[in-house]
């Protein structure tokens, strides 16, 4: 299976023509994107609840197994290649969520993880510029710079809630998420709900293998026997709310709009994530965290509302 983000110039000819320039989302699409990021943001608290009863790679395995079954029996295979489904499944499975769950399991707080993982926006836009020749406007650059400043506050305030290992794992997860975004951009008009169900199948074998090697059969069996209703509810929410709805809707938007228009919406995830973590888990919210959120939210506001303001002028 070839790497989905090939550097060689001759591979670029296999990608479709770039989407026409667009700087705003229709209101209905904007509301859908907001619903997705609200689910994704609050999901970091749900991940923490699930990790209280399951080791991280087993948790990720169950999440994708229940994203595929029993739904695989009822939805047709999407009109795309096996290679594309396998690539996205591996990128989102062991790539994004394997690293994300492993990091949140004692290496970084859920609220901070929701903020750091948004470097996927910068990876996605950078890869789009390189591989798909999409245009980034000046106001988008300004918004991204504000967001980068917010993320920089985290690097300047490492404490007990974030380790260097956790920070590195989350940045790695963000890169794999960005590569999955680029793969989705090459699909064209595909039923994204069906695509997420079928691609989830390919996430399960590598995650299960990692779980067996890293966590071991004894811990897996013990965790499954001891899992309570909260843990299983967390797994189901991961599978249905976060994966099928969240990624199905997100990939549907990516297939219809330039990456530089859609992906900055994910910068709202840490606003929901930090708020939910503070409310549900008691995560501390010192001034630097609030400042980082303000910068990220300010960057998003520039990207989303600047075109509307210009039209109004």
Secondary structure, DSSP 8 states (H G I E B T S, - for coil): ---SS---GGGGGGS-----------HHHHHHHHHHHHHHHHHHHHHHHHHTTS-HHHHHHHHHHHHHTTGGGTS---SS-HHHHHHHHHIIIIIIIIHHHHHHTTTB-HHHHHHHGGGHHHHHHHHHHHHH-----HHHHHHHHHHHHHHHHHHTT--TTB-HHHHHHHHHHHHHHHHHHHHHHTT-S--HHHHHHHHHHHHHHHHHHHHHHHTHHHHHHHHHHH--HHHHHHHHIIIIIIIIIIIHHHHHHHTTS-HHHHGGGGGGHHHHHHHHHHHHH-----HHHHHHHHHHHHHHHHHHHHHHHHHH-
